[in-house]
Amino acid sequence: MPGHPSLPPARNRASGIRYLIAVLLLPAIVLWRQDNTLFTGYGHLDPWFYLGFFRNLVEFKRSLFLGTYYGSRLSWVLPGAAVHGLFPPLAANCILHLGVHTVATVSLFLTLKWVAGARRAFLGAMLFSVNPWLWSATGWDGVDGAGVAYCLLTVALLVWAALRAGRRGALVGAGMALACMVYTNLYWASMAWLLPAGYVALVWAWHRTPPRRAFLALAVWSGAGCAIATVALGAVNWFLDGHFFFYVPSLLAALNMRGDRQVWAGTLWMNGAPAPWLLFAAFASLTAVAILAARWRQWTHPGNVVPVLFSAQFLCALGWMAYTQSSGNPGLGIYYYASFLLPFTFLPMGAWLWPSVESLPTRAWVPLGAAAAALFGLVWLDAGARLLAAIPHAALAGIALVALSLPLRRRLSGVILSLAGSALFVALGVNFRYAGLDAHALRRQYESTMDARARIESTRRGAPVRFWYDPKDRAAPAATALSSTYLWAYSLLGASLDTPDPDAACGAELPPSTVIAVLSGDGRGGDAARSALAGCLAGTGLRVESAGTGVIGGGSQRYTLDMLRVETVPGAWTPVAPVFDSNRHGTLEDAAAARASAFPLQYWTVEPGGDSRAWLRPLPGGVRVQTHSTPGSLAALYPVLRAPVAGRYRFAMRYWRDAGYIRFGAYRALHPGQWLASTCLPYWDGTDPNLIFWVDLAAGEEFRLAIENHNAPVRLPASFLMKGVTAVRVGNPRADAVR
């Protein structure tokens, strides 16, 4: 690095563009033989959740899955939805993931180019780009790849701003990227401080700008960037679901999980060596220790500040993630959480290693770069990865090679040793993540899932969808992925992968028009689902009818998709509405269709106690309700109602949630606080969610409709707009209600 920072001279700009083009072509090293790195495979849940938001953004945010923390990660959800809105599924998937990978790689390259030189930056970008754990992060629909890209973009903008002595536009952009990084996953907030702290150190070392002044400028301009990104995302969220504070679900989820120890925190050690996703971190650790040992005392020198700073950032991030791991939470022990360390891993390596390549003649440098690209291209072949991974103690051999390269960093032999060690790391990662896969296996899985999804969408047309499959069926992995595009647990009949469990499925609400998708490998899933649901729907006045059958995929991945639709048995449901006497006691009586929603909302009353925050406010579209803040506290009661005849009754409250969660049900009239029946799970009918519960009432039995706060364990009030309450009494459905 020169004695003081400066922009590359104009005569080198053409060379810089050529290097940038070469960096853009680096994914070809991996993709020339296979494209599994661009697709989410079976066996995961969360990445498919985000794909569902990409494909049905407005519906998921506005009605189907309102208030989930997955949907609050707008800095990832919105770009994904934009790309999927412009292109067909296969093209959108490739464009999105290559885009994220490219933003991360180019940001790393530019950062290293500005502080270390184009050739060293190119080698660093190559190691970064061929790393299988980066592809694992950027090549699926999970949020970790987006966080890595935003982090490196923030670093690049802050370094550029520091080079230009506080360029305001770069600081604003860095603030926007930093905010977007945190909004992909709240875990980034614990490491976000490392980036602005690095900027303050750089401008002090390079320009002797007082830290207070640098921090003030950063707070003003990067703070403005954070505010711009936050307001923009909040405005979009307001349009989507009516809430400006879009990140509240993520904050509440973090509060609910605080202090929890995860039993699946993973391992750091495999086969007598660090886990394969930690091998490059081991390389960076050796590099960082060497840098600090050699340059710590002179770190303020303009030529030393960058490698020392990047080393300190890496060690701080590594230390924090090691602490969270030791606390029982996955940090380093699972590869998709360890990917949060990737941005910090390659910066000290690229800023310190390989200085000798900057002085190599072109006739030596070009073959070296081509040989490195060819080496990693061969490593990404199944045969090449297996061959290198089979070397005895390959991980330890790789660590030994990169350790030997450190004292030889100024020699060409040091470059060769570090590339050889890195090739072993890459081979172990490829063997762990992609070994045995056909070159396009994950693409075919993605195409089959999107084909099935397209058929479901054309059938349901906005109606709720639920999923049924046998976990022992060979179609179970495909069914898990498909149902996960509708948030799995929210749409699965039953509460776990042990479905289909008739007892669990019978506890699920199935409003009329609900589509049930059944995926099976033997083609008998539809009949099994109909048979099991016969008992579930007995006494409800509902039945299921076939809504179509199709074949998904081909060969060994050929499955049958059966779709069933829930319908009301003609004449089985009798709408009822209350008729009140002078004492405001009501009796449920048969109501004409026009009166089916005629539960007068003005009869609801606020219940005292808990705290003074609860209130009711009539509005043109219904009644605005705010509960007490105490979880489980009663918020509102309806007058006493009496059942005229014995039977089964279905109550539904149509509402629009503003904040928090509520429980809706029936209290015993003489024993307030004792539920006859209740629900807190919303279901959708058209564009509004409904809270629906069933209750068996004896003739003359008295009860009261009730609403309570269901925000446990968070002590916050819930608020919502109650739009209407309806009820039906179930008659005698035909014996052949399910056929």
N, C-alpha and C positions, 0 to 999 in steps of 0.2 A: 504493500500500500504506500502511496506517496507520503511525503512528510506532512502534508496537510490535505484535507479532503478537497476534492474538486471534481467537477463533472468530467467524463471522458472527453478528450479533445475531439474536435469535429472530424479529424481525419480517420478516427476509429469508429465512427458511427456506422459506416457501411459494413465493417467487420462485425459490429454489434448486432446489426440486423441479420447477417448470415448466421450468427450463433443463435439468435432468437428463433429463426426458421428451423435450425437443427434441433433446438429444444422442443419445438412444436411437433417434430417428427419422432421424438423419443418413444411415444406409446407404440409405435410400429414394432419396436424391439420385442414387445410382449404380444401384440395382437397379430403379428404376421402368421402365427401358427394356430392360435385359438382365441376365442373371445369370451370365455367363461368369466374373465375378470370384469366384464361390463354388466353382469346380471346378478340379481338376487336369487339365490338357490333355495330349494326346499330345506326345511329344518329350522327356519327362523320365523319369528312373529313380527317384531317391531318394524323391520324394513318394509314389510308388506302393508303395515298400517299406513305408512306415509304414502305408499303408492295409491291406496284408497283415497286419501285426501287429494293427491295429484289429479286423480280421475274424476272425483265428485266433490270438488272443493266447496261450492256454495251449499249443496245439500248436506254434506257432512258437517260443515260449520254452522249452518243455520238451523238444522233440524235433527238429522239422524244422530249425530254424536256431538251435540252442543256441550261445550265446556270441558272437553278432554284436554289433558296437557299435551297430547300429541299434536292436536290442532293449534295449540298456542305457539308452537315453534315456527312462526311465520317466516323467519328469514331463510328457512329451508322449504317450507310448504309452498310459499308463493312462487319462488323460481321454478320449483318442480311442476306446479300447476300451470304456470305460464307456458313452459315447454310442452307439456302434455296437451295443452289446449291448442297448440299450433301444429303439432305433428302427430301422426299415427303412433300407436304405442311402441313399436319396435324402434322406430327412428327417434322418438322422444327419449326413450331410455338411453340410447347410445349417445345422443347429443348432450343430455344432461350429465351423464357420468364422465364423458370425455371432457366436458366443459369444466366440471369441478376439478378433475385431475389436472387439467391444463392451467387453471388459475393458480392452483397450489404450486405446480412445478415452475411456471413462469415467474411467480412471485419470489420463490426461493432463488431461481437463477439471477434475477435482476438484483436482489439484495446482495448476493455474493459477488456479482459482477462489479457492483459499485464499490465494494469494500476490499475485494481480493483479486480481481482480474477475471477476464472472460473465460479463459481456459480452465482455471480452477472452478469457476462457477459452473462451467459445462460439465465437468466430471462430477461435481456435487449434485447437479440436477439429474445426471444420468443415474447415479446410485439411488437417488430419491425416487426417480420415476420407475425403475425396474423393481423396487422393493415390493414384494407380494403383499406386505401388510398395508402399504399405502393403497394398493389396488383393492384390498379387502374393504378399506374405508371409503374410497371414492367410487367403487364399482357396484355398490348396492344402494338401496334407497334409505338406509339408515342415516342418522344426522351426523355421524362422526366425521365423514369425509367433508361435509360442508363446513364444519367447525375448523378442520385442519386448513382448508382453503382460506377461510376468513382470517384465521390467525396469521398465516403467512402473508396475506395481502396487507394486513395491518402492519406487520413488521416492515414490509417493503415500503409502504407509504411513510412510516415513521423514519426509516433510514434516509429516504429521499428528502423528507423535510429537514432532517438534521444536516444533510449535505448542503442544503440550500439555506442554512441558518434560519430555520423556522418558517418555511414556506406555508402560508396559511391554507391554501387549497389542499395541500397534501395532509395537513393536520385535520382538516374537516373530513376528508375522505377516510383517514385513519380512524377517526371517531365513529364514523358510520360503520366501517368494517368491524371495529371492536364491539360495537353494540350488537351487530348481526351475529358475531361469533358467540356472544353470551346467550343470545336468543335461540341459538340452536340447541343448547344444553346448558343448564344453570351451573353445571360443574366447571365450566370455563371461567366463571366469575372468580373462582379461587386462585386462578393463575393469570387472570387478565392484567393484574397490576404489574406483572413483569415487563409488559410491553411499554407502557408510558414511562416506567422507571428507567428502562433502557434508553429511551429518547432523551431524558434529562441528562443521563450520563454522557451520551454522545455529544450533545451540543456543548456541554461543559468542557469535555476533553478536546473537541475539535475547534471550538470558537470561544472558549472561556466565558460562555454565557452563564451568569449566576444561576444556580439551581432554582432559586425562588422565582426568578424572572421566567426561566424555561417552563417551570411548572405552571405559572400563571397563564402563559400563552397556550400551553397544552390544555389547561382547564377551560379556557375560553373557546378556543377553536375546535379542539377535539370534542369538548363538551357540547359545542354546537352541533357537531356531526352526530354525536350520540342522540341528541334531542331530535334532529331532523329524521334520523332513521326510526326512532321510537314513535314520533308523531305520524310519520308516513305509515308505519305498520299498524298503529292504532286506528288511523283513519280507514284503512282497508278493512280491519277487523270490525269497525263500526258498521261498515256497509254489509259485511258478511253476516254477522250475528247480533248486531245491536250493542256491542260492548266495546268501549274504547281501550280499556286496560286489558289488552289481549294476553298478557303474560301471567295474569293472576292464577290460572289453573296450574302452571308450572311451579309457581311459588307455593301454592297450597299443597301440591304433591310433595314438594321438598320438605315442607313443615310436617306433613304426615309421616314421612319416612325418616326424619331426623333421628339419629341414634340407633336405627335398626342395623343389626348385623346380618349380613347375607350369608347363607350357608353355601352359596355357589360363588365364593370369592375367587376361585381358581387357584392355580399353582404357578410358582415362579421357576420351578426346576423340573426338567424332564430329561430322562435318560442320562443322568449324570452331568447335565449342562444347563445353562439358562434356557428357559422356554424359547422356542425359535423366534417368537415375535419380539423378544428382548435382546436379540443378538446385536442389532445395530445400536441399541441403547448401550450395550456393553462397550462397543467400539467408541461411541461418543463419550462414555464415562472415562475411558482410558485417555482419550484426546483431551477432555476437559481438565483432567488432573495434570496432564503434561503441560498444558497451556498455563494453568495457574502456578505450577511449580516454576516455570521458566519466566513468566512475565508479570506475576502478581505485583512485585515491588515497583515495576515501571508501568503499571497499567494505564496511567494517565497520559503516557506518550501517545500521540495520534496513531502511530502504527500498531500499538498494542491494545488499544481500548476495545476494538471490535472482537477479536478472539477471546479476550478476558470477559467481556460483557456476555457474549453468547454462551461461554462456558458457565458463567454464574447463573444465567437464566436456565440453562439445561439442568444444572445440579439442583436448583431450587424447585423446578418442576418435578424432577425425579424424586427429590426428597419428599415433596408433598404427596405424590402418588404412592410412594412407598409407605408413608404414614397412613393414608386412607386404606391401603391394602392391609396393613397391620391392625387397623381398627375393625377389620371384618367386612369391609366394603370392597367390591371389585375395583381395582385401580390398575395394577400391573398384571394381575393374574389371568385376565381374559383379554384376548387380542383386540376386540373391538373397543374396550375401554383403554387399553394400553396405547391405542392409536392417538390419544390426546397428547402423547409425548412426542409424536412424530415431528411437528414443526420445530421443536427445540433440539431434536437429535442431530439433524443434518447441518444446522447453522455453524456450530463450532468446528465440525469436521471440514466443511467447505472453506471456512475462514482461515484455517491453520495449515491444513495438509496441502501437499502437492505444489509448493512454490516453484519447484524445478520446471514444471511444464510451461510456465510463463516465458522462460528463456529458451525453450527448445526451438530449433529451426522448424519451419513449416513442414519440411520433408520428413521430419521425425514425428512431429505432433499429429499430423493427419493420420498416418498409419496407426499411431497409438490409440487415438480416439476411435478409429474404425475397428481396431482389434478389441477394444473394450466393449463396443456395441455388439460385435459378433459373439464375444464370450457370453455376454448376458443373454443374447438371443438363443444361444445353444442351451444355456442353463434353464431357460424357460420351456424347453422341450421336455416331455415326460421322461424320455430316456436320459437326457443330460441331467435332469434334476435327480433322478433315481441313482445314477452313477455317482454323482458327487455326494449325495446324502448317505450313500453306502460306505463311504470312507470311514474307517474306525474313528470314533470320537471326532466327527466332522466339525461339530460346534466348537469344541476346544481347540481343534486345529485352526479353525478360522480366527478365533480370538488370538491365538499365538501369532498368526501371520500379521494381523493388523497391529498387534503390540510391537512386533519387530519393525513394522513400517514407520513407527513414530520417530525413533532416533535417526531414521534414514529419510525423513520427509523432504529434505533438500536434494535428494538424489532420485534418479529415475528408478532405481531398484526399490525405493520406498513406495513409489507409485504402483509398481507391479505387485509388490507384496500386499498393499491395501486392496487392490482390485481382486487379487486372488482370494484373500480372506472374505471380501464382500461377496464374491461368487459363491462361496460355500454357504454364507448366510442366506443368500437368495435361494439357493438350491434347497436348503432345509425348509424354508418357508413355502416354496412351490410344492415340495413333496408333502408338506403338512396340509396345505389348503386345497390343492388342485390335483393331487396324484390320483391316477385311475379314472379321471373324468374324460369322457369323449370331448373332442375339441369344441363342440358346440352344445354340450349337454344342458348347461344352465340357460342358454338361449331358448332351447326347445321347451324347457320347463316354463320359462317366462311366457312364451307364445301360447302354450296350452292354457296357462292361467288366464291370460288376457282374452283368449277365445271363449273360455267358460264365463268369464266376467261379462263379456259382450252379450252373451246369450241371456244371462241373468238380467242385465240391464234392459234388454229389449222386452223381457217378459214382465218384470215388476213395474216398470214405468212409474217410479216414485213411491211405490208401496214398500212397506218394511220387508226385509229379507232375513231369513234364519237358515242355519245350516245343520245338517244331520249327516254323520258318517261314522263308520265303525273303525276304531283305532287299530284294529287288527287287520283291516282290509289293506291290500297293497296300494289302494288309492289314498290312504290316510295322509301321507306327506303332501300330496297335491291338494287334498281337501283342506288341510291346515293352512296352506298358503292362500288358497282361494278365500276361505272364510276370514283370514287375517286382513285381506283387503277391505273387509267390513268390520275391522277391529275385533275379530275372533271372539273374545269372551263376551262382548256386547251382542253378538249375533248368533252364538252357538247355542243349540238346544241342549241344555245341561250346563254344568259348571266347570267341567274339566275335560281333559282328553279321554277320560274313561267313558265318554258318550259313544254311542247313544244309550243312555240310561233312561228307561221309561219313567222311573220315579222322578229323576231330576228334570226330564223334559216336561213332565206334567206340571211342574211349577212355573213354567214359562208362559207369559201372556202371548196369545196369538190372535191379534185383532183381525177382523175380516179384511180380506185382500192381501194378507201376508203371504209372501212366496217362500216356500221351503225348498232349498236346493240340496239335493242328495247326490254325492259323488261316490261311485263304487267301481271296483275293478271287475266284479263278476256280473254287473248289470242287474243285481237283485236288490240294490239299496232302496229303490223306490218302493217296492212291495214291502220290505221290512219296515220302512218308515211309516207307510200307511197303516200297517198292522199295529205297530206300537202306538201310533197316535189315536187309534180307535178308542182305546181306554182313556187316554188323556182328555179327549174332547167329549166324552160321555157326560151328559148333563149340562153341557154348555150351549147347546143349540148351534154348534159349529160342526163343520165337516171339511174334509179336504178333497179336492178334485185335481186331476192331472192337469198340468199346465204346459206339458211338453217334455220330450225326451231327446237327447242328442248324444253323439259320440265326440269325445275330446281327445286330441293327440293321436298317436299312432304307434304301432309296434308294441313293445313291452310297456310303453307309457300311454296306452289306449285305455280310456275310462268312459264310463257311462254317467251322464248328467241327467238326473230326473228332477223335474220341478213340479211341485205341488202348490196349490193355492187354497188358502183357508176361506171358506164361504159360510154365510149364515144359512142354516136350514130354513126354508120358507115357513113362515108362521111360528117359528120357535121363539122369537124375541118379541116381547110385548113392552113397548116404552111405558114408563111410569113417571109421574111427576107428583110433587107434594101439593096437598090442599090443606091450608092452615085454618084453624079455628080462631076464635077471638083471643085465646090464651097463647097464640103462636105455637101450638102443637100441630104437627102436620101428619097426615095420613097419605101414604103412597097410593095413588089411584091410576088406573089405566089412562094414558094420555094419547091424544091424537098425534100424528107425526109432527104437526106444527108446534106441539107443546113438548116435544121430546127433550128439548134443552131448557125447559122452563123451570129450573130450580132457581128461584129469585135470589140473585147474589146479594141483594141488600140485607138479607137476613143473617148474613155472617156477622159475628161479633168478635172483638178482640178479647183475649183472655188476659187478665192481670197476672202479675207475678213474674219472677225471673229478673226482668229489668224493664225499663220504661220505653224501650225502643220499638216495640210492636205497634203497628197501626194498620188501618184499612182506609183506602181512599178511592171512592167511586170515580171512574173515568168513562169516557164514551165507549171504549172497547171492553170494559169489564171493571174489575176492582183490583187496584194496586195493593199488594200485601207485603208488609215487612214483619218478620218474626222477631221474637226475642233473640238475644245473642247466645243464650245458654243452650248447648246441644241437648236435644231431647225435650225441650220445654214446649208446652202447648202454646200455640200462637192464636188460633181461631177455632170457634165452634159454630156449628149450624144448629138451629132449633131441634127439639126432640121430634123424631119421626117414628111412625108406627107402620109395621108391615101388615097389610090387610089380610094376606093369605100366606101360608107357609110356602117357601120356595127358595130358589137360588136367584140372587140378584147380582147384577154387574153395575158398578158405579165407575164413571170416568170423569175426570176433571181435565178440561182443556186449558192449557196455560202457556205462558212464555216466561222462561226463567231469566232473571236479571243477574242474580248472584246467589251463590250458595245452593244448598240442597234441602228439600222438604220431604216429609212423610205425609201421605194422605190416606185416610181410612175411616173406619167406623168405631166409635167408643160405645161401650155399654152405657145406656142412659143413666142408670142408677149408680154406676161405678166409674166415674171419670178417671181416665188414665189406663183403663183396661181395654185393650184393643179386641174387637171382634175379628177384624181383618184390616190389613193395611198394605201399602206398597210405597216404595221410594224409587222404583225403576221406571223411567219414562218410556213410552212407546208412541209411535207416530201414526197420525191419521191425517193425511194431506201434508200441510206445511207446519202444523202445530204438534208439539208433544202432548201426550196424555198420561196421566197417572190413573191406572186402572186396577181395581181390586174386585174380587168376587167374595160374597158372603152368603151363608145359608141362614135364613131367618125363619123363626117360628111365627105362626099367626098371632098378631097382636104384640109381637116383640118390639120394644122401643130401643132406639139407638140414636146417636148423634154423629154426623160427619165432623171430622176433626183434621186439623193441620198442625204439624209441629216442626221445629227446627231439626234438620238431620245433617248438620255440619260436623259432627264428631269426627276427630277430637279437637278440631279448630273452633275456638270460641268466637264466632262471627254470626251476625244476623243473616238470614236468607231473605231475598226479595224476589217477587215475581208478579206478573199480571195474570189474574185468574179470569179466563174468558168465558167459562161456562161449565156447568155440571150436568151430566145426563145419567140416566139409570134405565135398565131394562130388567124385566123378570123373565126367566127362562121357563118356557112351557114344557111340552113333552116332545122333544125332538124325535124324528123318525128313527126307528131301530137301525136303519141302514145309513145313519148319518155319515159314516166314513166308508168310502167304497173305492 
